[in-house]
Amino acid sequence: MPNKQSHNTAGPIGIFDSGYGGLTVLRQIRQLMPEYDYLYLGDNARAPYGTRSFEVVYQFTLQAVSRLFSMGCPLVVLACNTASAKALRTIQQNDLPTIDPTRRVLGVIRPTAECIGNITQSRHIGIFATPGTIRSQTYDIEIGKLFPDIKVTGQACPMWVPLIENGEYRDDGADYFVRKYINQLLSRDPDIDAIILGCTHYPLLYDKIRHFTPSDIRLISQGEYVAKSLADYFGRHRDMESRITRNGRIRFFTTENPTSFSDNATCFLGSSVEAERVSL
């Protein structure tokens, strides 16, 4: 655990995900703010988080956040919907005051919830996400706080992350599971006019989801909204923004095999990466 004196130092932005999905968020953040330094940490050895209990996800996420703090990050983005849903609030309220009250941990759910009010006309929206995120009802709660008039219908998509992580998402076999979850969601609420892709892996399935979703329904991919929200956060918190180093550098860490991480990360990030092994 970092000590409370460490807040005087500047460092990179930490980006955490249970696996590879957070790379889609990192990609958008870097496009908007290429001048900053970044550390990406994927807990690939213990992924996926989507089916794990609240307590386990909380413990794993706290370990990852603590590690990124110890590596010098003043701010960490949980680029993982499951971690944001199951661990963010507890870490913010219970752990940060003890670890270092000057550091910050942000999630991906609230920035996505904030954008939805201007997007839906029918005030009926859908969420595609992992079973863990859907069970947590975090999207329903966050959207309900901001827009009480919006009806939220969540659809768990347990097969999508395995298809993506095993490289099967481009194949025709994936079509069945994409169509299945879209049809299940729209049969439960035919008035939906916008769907949030509530998992950072799902942008890789975007073309297939778009193909099987009626054209008048907006699909909301999180990366751009999270990136804009972070830029806005820095605009409002200049003290934190001044603590981020600016060399345009990025380093990748994984709890699994660095070679296999590097191979798989390329399709998420759109460029080749070299990863280093880290233990939590």
C-alpha positions as CSV (number, residue, x, y, z in Angstrom):
1,M,0.0,0.0,0.0
2,P,1.3,3.5,-0.8
3,N,1.8,5.9,2.0
4,K,0.1,9.2,2.4
5,Q,3.3,11.2,1.7
6,S,3.3,9.9,-1.9
7,H,0.7,12.4,-3.1
8,N,3.4,14.9,-3.8
9,T,4.7,12.9,-6.8
10,A,3.4,13.1,-10.3
11,G,2.8,10.0,-12.4
12,P,0.8,8.3,-15.2
13,I,-3.0,7.7,-15.5
14,G,-3.7,4.1,-14.4
15,I,-6.2,2.1,-16.5
16,F,-7.4,-1.2,-15.1
17,D,-9.5,-4.0,-16.6
18,S,-9.9,-7.6,-15.7
19,G,-8.7,-8.5,-19.2
20,Y,-8.4,-6.8,-22.6
21,G,-11.7,-4.9,-22.9
22,G,-10.3,-1.8,-21.1
23,L,-8.0,-1.4,-24.1
24,T,-11.0,-0.1,-26.1
25,V,-11.4,2.7,-23.5
26,L,-7.7,3.4,-23.3
27,R,-7.6,3.8,-27.1
28,Q,-10.3,6.5,-27.0
29,I,-8.7,8.3,-24.0
30,R,-5.4,8.4,-25.7
31,Q,-6.9,9.7,-28.9
32,L,-8.4,12.6,-27.0
33,M,-5.4,13.1,-24.7
34,P,-2.2,11.7,-26.3
35,E,0.1,13.9,-24.2
36,Y,-0.3,12.1,-20.9
37,D,1.5,9.0,-19.7
38,Y,-0.6,5.8,-19.1
39,L,-0.1,2.5,-17.3
40,Y,-2.5,-0.3,-18.4
41,L,-3.0,-3.3,-16.1
42,G,-5.0,-6.4,-17.2
43,D,-5.7,-9.0,-14.6
44,N,-5.8,-11.7,-17.3
45,A,-4.8,-14.5,-15.0
46,R,-8.1,-14.1,-13.1
47,A,-10.4,-12.9,-15.9
48,P,-13.3,-12.8,-16.6
49,Y,-14.8,-11.0,-13.6
50,G,-18.3,-11.0,-15.0
51,T,-19.4,-14.2,-13.3
52,R,-17.7,-13.6,-9.9
53,S,-19.2,-12.5,-6.6
54,F,-19.3,-8.9,-5.4
55,E,-16.8,-9.7,-2.7
56,V,-14.2,-11.4,-5.0
57,V,-14.5,-8.6,-7.6
58,Y,-14.0,-6.0,-4.9
59,Q,-10.9,-7.8,-3.5
60,F,-9.3,-8.3,-6.9
61,T,-10.1,-4.7,-8.0
62,L,-8.6,-3.2,-4.7
63,Q,-5.5,-5.3,-5.3
64,A,-5.1,-3.9,-8.8
65,V,-5.8,-0.3,-7.7
66,S,-3.3,-0.6,-4.9
67,R,-0.7,-1.9,-7.3
68,L,-1.3,1.0,-9.8
69,F,-1.0,3.4,-6.9
70,S,2.3,1.8,-5.8
71,M,3.5,2.3,-9.4
72,G,3.0,6.0,-9.1
73,C,-0.5,6.6,-10.6
74,P,-2.3,9.5,-8.9
75,L,-5.6,8.5,-10.7
76,V,-6.9,5.2,-11.8
77,V,-9.8,4.5,-14.2
78,L,-11.6,1.2,-13.8
79,A,-12.1,0.5,-17.5
80,C,-14.2,-2.5,-16.6
81,N,-18.0,-2.4,-16.1
82,T,-18.0,-5.3,-13.6
83,A,-15.3,-3.6,-11.4
84,S,-17.1,-0.3,-11.7
85,A,-20.4,-1.9,-10.7
86,K,-19.2,-4.1,-7.9
87,A,-16.1,-2.3,-6.4
88,L,-15.9,1.4,-7.3
89,R,-18.2,2.8,-4.6
90,T,-16.6,0.8,-1.8
91,I,-13.1,1.7,-2.8
92,Q,-14.0,5.4,-3.1
93,Q,-15.8,5.6,0.2
94,N,-14.0,3.1,2.4
95,D,-10.5,2.5,1.1
96,L,-9.3,5.7,-0.5
97,P,-9.5,7.8,2.7
98,T,-7.1,5.2,4.4
99,I,-4.8,4.5,1.4
100,D,-4.4,8.1,0.2
101,P,-7.2,10.7,0.2
102,T,-5.5,12.7,-2.5
103,R,-5.7,10.0,-5.1
104,R,-8.8,9.2,-7.2
105,V,-10.5,6.2,-8.7
106,L,-13.1,6.7,-11.5
107,G,-15.4,4.2,-13.3
108,V,-17.0,3.9,-16.7
109,I,-20.7,3.6,-15.7
110,R,-21.5,7.1,-14.6
111,P,-20.0,8.8,-17.7
112,T,-22.1,6.4,-19.9
113,A,-25.2,7.1,-17.8
114,E,-24.8,10.8,-18.1
115,C,-24.9,10.8,-21.9
116,I,-28.0,8.8,-22.3
117,G,-30.5,11.6,-21.5
118,N,-29.7,13.5,-24.7
119,I,-29.7,10.4,-26.8
120,T,-33.0,8.6,-26.2
121,Q,-36.3,10.1,-27.5
122,S,-38.6,7.2,-26.4
123,R,-37.1,7.2,-22.9
124,H,-36.7,3.4,-23.2
125,I,-33.1,2.1,-23.3
126,G,-31.4,-1.2,-23.2
127,I,-28.1,-2.4,-21.6
128,F,-26.0,-5.3,-23.0
129,A,-23.6,-6.4,-20.3
130,T,-22.1,-9.3,-18.4
131,P,-24.3,-11.2,-15.9
132,G,-22.5,-9.6,-13.0
133,T,-23.1,-6.0,-14.2
134,I,-26.8,-6.8,-15.0
135,R,-27.3,-8.4,-11.5
136,S,-25.7,-5.4,-9.8
137,Q,-28.4,-3.1,-11.4
138,T,-25.8,-0.3,-11.3
139,Y,-26.9,1.1,-14.6
140,D,-30.5,1.2,-13.5
141,I,-29.5,3.0,-10.3
142,E,-27.2,5.6,-11.9
143,I,-29.6,6.3,-14.8
144,G,-32.5,6.5,-12.4
145,K,-30.7,9.1,-10.3
146,L,-30.0,11.3,-13.3
147,F,-33.1,10.6,-15.4
148,P,-36.0,9.1,-13.4
149,D,-38.2,9.1,-16.5
150,I,-36.1,6.6,-18.4
151,K,-37.0,2.9,-18.4
152,V,-33.9,0.7,-18.4
153,T,-34.0,-2.9,-19.5
154,G,-30.8,-5.0,-18.9
155,Q,-29.8,-8.0,-21.0
156,A,-27.1,-10.3,-19.8
157,C,-24.8,-11.6,-22.6
158,P,-22.8,-14.4,-21.0
159,M,-21.4,-15.7,-24.3
160,W,-20.0,-12.5,-25.8
161,V,-16.8,-12.0,-23.7
162,P,-15.7,-15.7,-24.2
163,L,-16.3,-15.4,-28.0
164,I,-14.2,-12.2,-28.1
165,E,-11.4,-13.5,-25.8
166,N,-11.1,-16.7,-27.8
167,G,-10.9,-14.9,-31.1
168,E,-14.3,-16.3,-32.3
169,Y,-16.2,-13.0,-32.5
170,R,-15.6,-12.5,-36.3
171,D,-17.0,-16.0,-37.2
172,D,-20.5,-16.9,-38.3
173,G,-20.9,-18.9,-35.2
174,A,-21.0,-15.7,-33.2
175,D,-24.0,-14.5,-35.2
176,Y,-26.3,-16.8,-33.3
177,F,-25.4,-15.4,-29.9
178,V,-25.5,-11.8,-31.1
179,R,-29.0,-12.3,-32.6
180,K,-30.2,-14.2,-29.6
181,Y,-29.5,-11.5,-27.0
182,I,-30.7,-8.7,-29.3
183,N,-34.0,-10.5,-29.8
184,Q,-34.4,-11.3,-26.1
185,L,-33.9,-7.6,-25.2
186,L,-36.2,-6.2,-27.8
187,S,-39.0,-8.7,-27.1
188,R,-39.0,-7.5,-23.5
189,D,-39.2,-3.8,-24.5
190,P,-40.0,-3.1,-28.1
191,D,-39.9,0.7,-27.5
192,I,-36.1,0.8,-26.9
193,D,-34.4,3.4,-29.1
194,A,-30.9,3.3,-27.6
195,I,-28.7,0.4,-26.3
196,I,-25.6,0.9,-24.2
197,L,-22.8,-1.6,-24.8
198,G,-22.1,-2.0,-21.1
199,C,-18.9,-4.0,-21.4
200,T,-15.6,-2.7,-22.7
201,H,-15.2,-5.9,-24.8
202,Y,-18.3,-5.3,-26.9
203,P,-16.9,-2.7,-29.3
204,L,-15.2,-5.6,-31.1
205,L,-18.7,-7.0,-31.7
206,Y,-20.0,-3.6,-32.8
207,D,-20.4,-4.4,-36.5
208,K,-22.3,-7.6,-35.8
209,I,-24.5,-6.0,-33.2
210,R,-25.2,-3.1,-35.6
211,H,-26.0,-5.6,-38.4
212,F,-28.7,-7.4,-36.3
213,T,-30.1,-4.4,-34.5
214,P,-32.9,-2.3,-36.2
215,S,-31.2,0.8,-37.8
216,D,-33.3,3.3,-35.9
217,I,-31.8,2.1,-32.6
218,R,-28.7,4.0,-31.4
219,L,-25.8,1.9,-30.2
220,I,-23.7,3.6,-27.5
221,S,-20.0,2.5,-27.2
222,Q,-18.5,3.7,-24.0
223,G,-15.0,4.7,-24.9
224,E,-15.7,8.1,-26.4
225,Y,-18.0,9.1,-23.5
226,V,-15.5,8.0,-20.8
227,A,-12.7,9.9,-22.6
228,K,-14.7,13.1,-22.8
229,S,-15.8,12.7,-19.1
230,L,-12.1,12.3,-18.1
231,A,-11.1,15.4,-20.0
232,D,-14.0,17.3,-18.4
233,Y,-12.9,15.9,-15.0
234,F,-9.3,17.3,-15.5
235,G,-10.8,20.6,-16.6
236,R,-12.7,20.8,-13.2
237,H,-9.8,19.4,-11.1
238,R,-6.7,21.2,-12.2
239,D,-4.8,20.0,-9.1
240,M,-5.2,16.4,-10.3
241,E,-4.5,17.2,-13.9
242,S,-1.2,18.9,-12.9
243,R,-0.1,15.6,-11.2
244,I,-0.3,13.6,-14.5
245,T,3.1,13.3,-16.3
246,R,3.2,14.2,-19.9
247,N,5.6,12.3,-22.1
248,G,3.1,10.5,-24.3
249,R,4.3,7.2,-23.0
250,I,2.3,4.0,-22.3
251,R,3.3,0.8,-20.5
252,F,1.3,-2.4,-20.4
253,F,1.2,-4.9,-17.5
254,T,-0.6,-8.3,-17.2
255,T,-1.0,-10.9,-14.5
256,E,-0.8,-13.6,-17.3
257,N,1.7,-14.5,-20.0
258,P,3.0,-11.2,-21.5
259,T,3.5,-12.7,-24.9
260,S,-0.1,-13.9,-25.2
261,F,-1.3,-10.5,-23.8
262,S,0.7,-8.7,-26.5
263,D,-0.7,-10.9,-29.2
264,N,-4.3,-10.5,-28.1
265,A,-4.1,-6.8,-27.2
266,T,-3.3,-5.8,-30.8
267,C,-6.9,-6.4,-32.0
268,F,-8.3,-4.3,-29.1
269,L,-5.9,-1.4,-29.4
270,G,-5.2,-1.4,-33.2
271,S,-1.5,-1.3,-32.7
272,S,1.1,-3.8,-31.4
273,V,2.1,-3.7,-27.8
274,E,4.8,-5.1,-25.5
275,A,3.5,-6.2,-22.1
276,E,5.3,-6.9,-18.8
277,R,4.3,-9.4,-16.2
278,V,3.2,-8.3,-12.8
279,S,1.7,-10.1,-9.8
280,L,-1.1,-8.7,-7.5
